[in-house]
Amino acid sequence: MSAGRWLTPALAVASLAGVFAACLIGSTPLPAGRILAAFLGSGEAGDRLVVWVIRLPRALAAFLVGAALGISGAALQGLLRNPLAEPGVLGVSASASLAASFAIYYGLVALSPWVLPLAAILGALVATGLLTIAAIRTRSVVTLILIGVGLSSFAGAAMSLLMNLAPNPFSLSDMVNWMLGSVANRSFADIALALPFLAVGAVILMTTRRGLSALTLGEEAASGLGLDLRAQRIWTVLGAGLATGASVALAGAIGFVGIVAPHLIRPLVGHDPARALLPSALLAGLILVLADIGVRLAPTASELKLGVVAALIGAPAFIWIAMQRRALHD
């Protein structure tokens, strides 16, 4: 219980420090005093431009994307009662990226700035809907994860096809960005488009979190306690789909952070899925902010994609979690 009391405030403070550090660090490091002056609007015009137009939107975008994936991963793990469940592993992120790439390929994004986030969210909801149907029809979590892996593979293959048929280099570049994931050049306008969907998804998940605690007792016991299993599945999937779709609309496909953060948080909250949601969101957001700082500092000719760095960090962690789970069952 003591860990639970300090965990969320500590992560909130660390997240603020991470975002502030992201504003300090860049191709031209700025001292803390100049950053604070830029925040207060009293600094030099160049400093205000760097902070408010370039670094702060990028850092906030990375944090929000991580938070969306962290809370979605924690909720899906609670719903499926499996630490390997996560929007990226289950194909939700890839499906959202496919829908966004489809909108880019056919030029639908020229119709309205809302087309791209709506397409990504629709793709995420379609994937989560299919997973919900699969979850209702089968009680095997392994089968459900295999279906998610197949869905992710299909979405990846379809995206590769669209890239192969891209009509011009600009469309190809946009699709590559969605496939690999990045928060470079994000603005407050981009955040404003995705934030409502992310917020609604997070609110839904927080509202239905008590049902996730009941599910730790098993579906039959949870149903005996009065939990509507059908409603719990639908609302959890809807909330995770909205949050994941918003994250893809903002940064493209970024995987594994939704597994790693809840796995680290779970022992600190007594393995209670309800209490893990908010800390998982904060930790995942902090991880992506730090990863994006690493992306900006990496001595490469062209900037690495955030999704690539997240996968390089998260994939070994995913393998370790899977092996640890197998050892426990053996």
N, C-alpha and C positions, 0 to 999 in steps of 0.2 A: 504493500500500500504506500509506503514512503516513496518508493521510486515513482509511482504514478503521480504523486503530488508535485514533484519537481520536474518530471520528464517534459511535459508540454511547455511550461514556461521556459525551461532551459533550451529546448529546441527552437522556440520562438525567438529567443534572444540570439541564438547561434545563427538562425536564418537571417535575421536583420543584419548581423555582423557579416554574413556571407554576401548579402546583396551590397552592403557598403564596401566590402573588399573588392567586389566586382567593379564598382565605380572607380576605385583607386587604381586598379591594375589595367594595363593596356599597352598598346605600342608605345605610348608616351605616359609613363606613370605620373600621377598627380598626387601631391601631398594631401594629407587629410584636411588641413586647414582650407585649402582651395576647394576641395570637394564640398565641405560644409558651407562655405561661402556661396558656392554654386547652388546648393540646395535651398539656401535662404534667399537666393536671387540677388545677392550683393557682390558676387564675384565678377570676374572678367567675362566678356561676351563669349569668348572662345571656350572657356571652362563650362559655362552654362550650356553651350551647344553640345559639348562632348558628353556632359552628364545627362541632360534631359532628352537629347535626341538620339544618342548612340548607346551609352553604357547602361543607364538605368532601365530603359525599356527592354533591353536584351536580358539583363539580370532578372527583371520581374517576369519576363516570358519564360525563362528557364525555370524559375521557382514555381510558377503556376503550372507549367507542364508537369514537373516532377510531383507537385502536390496532387494534381488530378490522377496521375498514374499510381501514386502511393495509396490514396484513399480507395481507388477502384480495385487495386490489387488486394488490399486488406479486406475489402468487402467481399470480393469473389472468393478469396481463400476461406473466409468465414462461411459463406453460403455453401461452398463445395466441400468444406472441411478438409482442405488439402493445401499445404504450403507451396505447391508448385503452380497453383492457379494464378493467372495474371493476364491482363488484356493482351500483352504482346504474345505470350505463349499460346493463348487460346485463339489467336487469329483476329482479335478485335481491332488492334492497331493496324495490321496489314490490310484488313478490309476497309477501314476508314481511309487509309492512304490510297487504296485502289479507287475508291469513289472520288477522292479529291483529284487523282490523276486523270480519271475519266472526264471530270469537269474541265480540267486544263486541256486535255487532248482535243475535245470538241469545242473549245472556245467559249464554254458557258460562263466562265468567270468574267467575261466582258459584259454580261448582262447586268450584274449587280455584285457589289462586294460581299453580299451575304451568300452568294452561291457556293463559294468554296467551303466556308465553315458548315453550311447546311449539308453539302454533299458528304463531307467527312463524318458528320454526326449521323447522317442517314446510313452510311456504310457501316459505322460502328453499331448502330441499332439493329441492322439486318443481321450482322454477325452474332450479336448477343442474343437476338431472337432465335436464331438457329441453335445456338448453344443451350438456350432455355428449353427448347423442344427436346433436344437430345438429353438434357438433364432430367426431364420428366419421363422420357421413355426408357432410360437406362439408369440403374443405380450404381453402375461402375464408374468411379471417378477416373480410373485409368482410361476407360473407353472414351469418356468425355474429353480428356486431355488429348488423346489420339485424334479425335474429331477436330479439336482446335488446331492441332499441328497440321492436319490435312487442309483445314480451311486457310491457315496461314500460308501453306505451300501453294495452294491454288491462287490465292490473292497475289503472292509474289510472282508466280508465273504469268498471271494476267497483266501485272504491272510491267514485267519484262517485255511482254508482247506489245503493249502500248508504247514503251520506250523504243522498241525496234521499229515501230511504224510511225514514230514522231514526225510530223510534217516539217519541222524546222528546229534548228539548234536551241532556240529560246524555249520552246515547249519541252524539249528533251531536258534542258537544264532545270526547269521548274519541277519536272517529274522526278529527276534524280534527287532534288532537294527534299521532296516529300518521302522518297524511299529511304534516304539515309538519315534524315532528321537534322534540323539546324534551327537556331534562334538568331542567326546573324541577320542584321538589317531589319529586325522587328521594331515596330513603332507602337505608340500608345493606341493608335487607331486599330492595329491588328489585335492588340490585347482587348480592346473594347468590343470587338466583334465576337471574340471567343468567350469572354468572361461571363456573359449571362448564362450560356449553356453550361459552362463549368460550374457556376454557382448553383444553378438549379440541380444539377446532378449531385453535387456535394451535399446540398440540403436534403435531397431525397435519401441519400445514403445515411446521413446522420439521423434523420427522422426514423428510419427503419432499423437502426443499429441494435435495438434491444432484441429483435428477432434473431439476429446473428448469435447473440449470447445463448439464447434458448436452443439453437441448433447444435451447440456443442454437446448437448445431452443426447443427440440423435433425433431423427425426424419424428419417430413415433412418440418419444417423450415430449418433444416440443409441441407436437399436435395435441397431446394430452394436456399441456399447459394452456392451450387456447390459441396457439399460433396458427395463423392461416398460411400454410406452406405455399400455396399457389400465389397468394398475394406477396409473400416475402420474396419468392423467386422473381416475380414480375417487377416489383419495385427495385430490388437490388440490381437486376439486369438493366433496367431502364436508367437508374442513376449512374451505374458504371458506364453504360453506353454513352450517355450525354457527356460525362466528364472525359472519357477517353476520346470521343469524337472532337470535343473542344480542344484537347491537347494536340491531336493530330492536325486540326485546322490551324493551330498556332505554330507548331514546330515539325510536323511530319511524324513519321514512325520512329519511336524511341522505345526500345524494349528493356526488359530485365529489371529496371529500377523498381517496378511494381512488385517484384518478388523479393528483392534484397531488403528494401526498407521495412516491410511488415515482418520479415523473418527476424530482423535485428530487434524490432520493437516488441514482438510478442512475448518473449520471456520477461520483459520489464513491466508488463501489465497483467501478469498472471495468466497469460494465454487467453485472455478475454477479447474476442473479436470486436466487441462494441467499444472497448477502451483503446483498441489499437488504431482505430480509424484516423483520428486527428494527429496523434504522434507520427503515424506512418506518412501522412501527407506532408507534415513539416520536415521529416527526415529526408524523404524522397526529393522534396523541393531543394533542400540544402545540398544533397548529393549532386543534383543536376547543376546547381549554381557553381559548385566547386569544379565539376567536370567541365563546365563551359569556360571557367577561368583557365583550366588546363589546356583547353582547345586554343584559347587566344595566346597562351604563352608557348605553345609547342613550336619548336624551331623547324617548321616545315615550309616548303616553297609556297604551297597553297593551304588555306585553313582546313583543318580536319573537320569532319561533320560530327555534331554532338551525338547523334545516334550511333555512330561507329565507336566513339570513345565509351559511351554507355554500355554498348555490347561487349567491348573488350574487357570492361570491368565486371559487368553483370553476368556474362556467360560462364566464366569460371565459378562465380558464386552460385549460379544455378546448378552447375554440375555438383558442387560440394553439397548443396542442400539436398539434391536428389540422392546422392550416395549416402548421406547421413540418414535420410529417411529409410533407404533400403536396408542399411545396417540395423536400424531399430526394428524393422519388421523381421529381419533374419534372426 
